[in-house]
């Protein structure tokens, strides 16, 4: 399939949460129990003020990627966990006036083709905030390479979330995100 045929646009993620989580399960290696827990989290996040979601769909309507995020709120669980790490690196101010990329996942069959780049730039282009933050597994991965290419830099590394087996990095970038030359 031609990658140009994958359309990126707003998606009703609440209505398509099971499809989205199926993509995340394959892309991120989640089991059925983890998917069930994340379903409730996604639906709750979508009720947050300013939450927005975009999907990547094939011409036949198959969801092959998604992104969602919202303006950061220091009272949200994620912020309360990462704040200690950001304070230690002198970057806690990134928790203010930032748009958080909460989840970004692309089905492995569509990775490396620019779908993730289109999703994240589309959602952040509509953000009112001057910068964006996210967390990613703290390893040298294609996802971290993409984020760096878009202008994200490490704000804190070796961030440990309760129940997450691997450490994460918190990254931040000014908006708009960098584009290819």
Secondary structure, DSSP 8 states (H G I E B T S, - for coil): --GGGSEEEE--TTTTHHHHHHHHHHHHT--HHHHHHHHHHHHHHTTSTT-EEEEEE-TT--EEEEEEEEE--TTSHHHHHHHHHHHHTT-GGGGSSEEEEEEEEE-GGGTTTTHHHHHHHHHHHT-SSSEEEEEEESS--HHHHHHHHTT-EEEEEEE--TT-SS-EEEEEEESS-----
